[in-house]
Amino acid sequence: MTQKKFDITQEGLEKLKVEYEQLISTRRKEVADKIKRAREMGGTENNAEYEDAKNEQAFIEGRIGSLENIILNARIIESPHLPGVVELGDNVLIQNQDGKIDRYTIVGTTEASPVDGKISCESPVGKALLGKKKGDKVEVRTPAGIIKLQIIEVS
């Protein structure tokens, strides 16, 4: 079975590696200590602190597993190949139908963060922009309805 590849910038991969190391080296031990203290204080039955610590442990272990999978199956987004054409890793300046201008970086799903101006290549806007050039107009179907965008700059 072929593993899914995760498109990610080198910077994004480095951030995930730092998070992974922090979870392995620090958080895992902290939660184990919490579990031990909670168990010593009142056993495991009807012990809210113990249950909270076990839930936190499950979350951390799940995140560690996810990060391992992403790191092992990362495909680094290389510098764009086609100048002026929107590709993964590009910065795109767009204007919407209301005249509002936004700058986005097109990234893989693992490092998407719309608040930080990083949109996924699999999002409706990301998909619509891929392969387009400066001056192109696109219509994007979003949960809020259809929006019209014009590409002002690609870098």
C-alpha positions in Angstrom: 0.0 0.0 0.0 1.4 3.4 -1.0 1.7 5.9 1.8 0.1 9.3 1.3 2.8 12.0 0.7 2.5 15.3 2.6 3.5 18.4 0.6 5.3 20.7 2.9 7.8 23.5 2.9 11.2 22.9 4.4 10.3 25.5 7.1 7.1 23.7 7.9 8.8 20.4 8.2 11.4 21.8 10.6 8.6 23.2 12.8 6.9 19.8 12.9 10.2 18.2 13.8 10.7 20.6 16.7 7.1 19.9 17.9 7.8 16.1 17.6 11.0 16.3 19.6 9.3 18.4 22.3 6.5 15.9 22.6 8.9 13.0 22.8 11.5 14.5 25.2 9.3 16.6 27.5 5.6 16.3 27.2 5.5 12.5 27.3 7.4 12.5 30.6 5.3 15.3 32.1 2.1 13.5 31.4 3.5 10.2 32.8 4.4 12.0 36.0 0.8 13.5 36.2 -0.6 10.0 35.8 1.6 8.7 38.5 0.8 11.5 41.0 -3.0 11.2 40.3 -2.8 7.4 40.8 -0.9 7.9 44.1 -3.5 10.5 45.4 -6.6 8.4 44.9 -6.3 5.4 42.7 -7.8 5.2 39.3 -11.5 4.9 40.0 -13.6 8.1 40.1 -10.4 10.1 39.9 -10.9 13.2 37.6 -7.2 14.1 37.7 -6.2 10.6 36.6 -8.8 10.6 33.8 -7.7 14.0 32.6 -4.0 12.9 32.5 -4.9 9.7 30.7 -6.9 11.8 28.1 -3.9 14.1 27.7 -1.6 11.1 27.3 -3.9 9.7 24.5 -3.9 13.1 22.7 -0.1 13.4 22.9 0.5 9.9 21.7 -1.9 10.4 18.8 -0.1 13.6 17.9 3.2 11.9 18.0 1.9 9.2 15.7 0.6 11.8 13.3 3.8 13.8 13.3 5.9 10.6 12.7 3.7 9.8 9.7 4.0 13.3 8.2 7.7 13.5 8.8 8.4 10.1 7.3 6.2 10.8 4.3 7.0 14.5 3.7 7.6 15.7 0.2 9.4 19.0 0.3 7.9 21.8 -1.9 10.7 22.9 -4.1 11.1 26.4 -5.4 8.4 27.1 -8.1 9.3 25.9 -11.6 7.1 28.0 -13.7 7.7 31.8 -13.1 4.4 33.7 -12.8 2.2 30.6 -12.6 0.7 29.8 -9.2 2.2 26.6 -7.7 2.8 25.1 -4.3 5.0 27.4 -2.3 4.1 30.5 -4.2 3.0 33.8 -2.6 -0.1 35.1 -4.4 -1.6 38.6 -4.1 -5.3 38.5 -4.9 -8.1 41.0 -5.0 -11.7 40.0 -4.3 -14.8 41.4 -5.9 -15.1 44.0 -3.1 -11.6 45.3 -3.8 -10.1 43.8 -0.7 -6.5 42.6 -1.3 -5.0 39.6 0.4 -1.7 37.8 0.2 -1.6 34.0 0.6 1.1 31.4 0.4 -0.1 28.1 -1.2 1.0 25.2 1.0 0.2 21.6 1.7 -2.6 20.7 4.0 -0.3 19.9 7.0 0.9 23.5 7.3 -2.2 25.4 6.3 -3.0 28.3 8.6 -5.4 30.8 7.1 -4.9 33.2 10.0 -1.2 33.3 9.0 -2.0 33.7 5.3 -1.1 30.0 4.5 -3.9 28.3 2.5 -4.0 24.7 1.6 -3.6 23.6 -2.0 -6.7 21.4 -1.4 -8.9 24.3 -0.1 -11.4 25.8 -2.6 -9.3 29.0 -3.0 -6.0 27.1 -3.2 -7.4 24.7 -5.9 -8.8 27.6 -7.9 -5.5 29.5 -7.9 -3.2 26.6 -8.8 -2.0 26.9 -12.4 -3.3 30.4 -12.9 -1.2 33.5 -13.8 -1.1 37.2 -13.0 -4.2 38.9 -14.3 -6.3 35.8 -14.3 -9.8 35.9 -12.7 -11.2 32.9 -10.9 -14.5 32.1 -9.4 -14.4 30.0 -6.2 -17.3 28.1 -4.7 -16.9 28.4 -0.9 -19.2 27.5 1.9 -20.2 31.2 2.0 -21.0 31.2 -1.7 -19.2 32.1 -4.9 -16.4 34.6 -4.7 -14.6 36.2 -7.6 -10.8 36.8 -7.3 -8.2 38.4 -9.5 -4.6 37.5 -9.3 -2.5 40.6 -8.9 1.0 39.1 -8.3 2.7 35.7 -8.1 6.0 35.3 -6.5 
